[in-house]
Amino acid sequence: MTSPSFAAKEHLNLAAKLADLKDDHYRILLALGALSELLIEKGLMTEEELEQKTAMLDVQLDALIDASLHPMA
């Protein structure tokens, strides 16, 4: 049987890991946003190209996820 103090410690560890993931997620999105803006400002891509590529990758990822969840479909 799990002791209450052990369970509380596990919940605290899980909350700390979640906080770390949120911080990592924020930093990755910030860097990605900065990189995208620089590429657009330098004329290496347009906002439309970025949106098209994002939409295409989203469709591909959805298809991969769907295929993995329903391998016999």
N, C-alpha and C positions, 0 to 999 in steps of 0.2 A: 504494500500500500504506500502511496506517495504522501510524504509529510506536507503539511500546509506551508511550511517555510521553504521546502524544496520547490513546490509548485509556484509560490510567489516569486522565487528567484528565477525560475524558468520564464515566467511571464515578463519579468523585468529584463532579462536577457533578450527575449524576443522583441520587446519594445525598443531596446537599444539598437538591435540589428535593423529594425524597420526605420528608425531615425537615420542610421548611417546610409541605408539604401535611398532614402528620400534626399539626403544631402548629395550623394553621388549622382542621382537622377537629375537634380537641379543643375549641378556643375556640367554634366554632359549636355543637357539642353542649352545651357548658356553658351558653351563652346560651339555647339552646332549652329546656334543662331548667329553667333559672331562670324563663324566661317562662311555661312550662307550669305550674310550681308556683304562680307568682303568680296566674295566671288561675284556677286551682282554688281557692286560698286566698281570693280575692276573690269566689268564687261565680259567676264568669262562665262557667265550664264545669265539668263533672264529669270524673273520671278515666274513667268509662265512655264519655262523649262523645268524649274524646280517643282512647281505644282504638278506638272505632267509626270515627272519621274516619281514623285511621292505617291501619286495616285496609282501608277503602274506597279510600284513595289508593294503597295498596300493590297492590291488585287492578287499579286503573286503570293504574298504571305498568307492571305486569307485562304487561297487555294491549297497551299502546303499544310496549313493547320487543319483545314477541312479534310484533306486526304489522310492526315495522320489520325484524325478522330474517327473517320469512317473508311478504313482501308478496303473494305469489300464493296463500297458503293460505286 
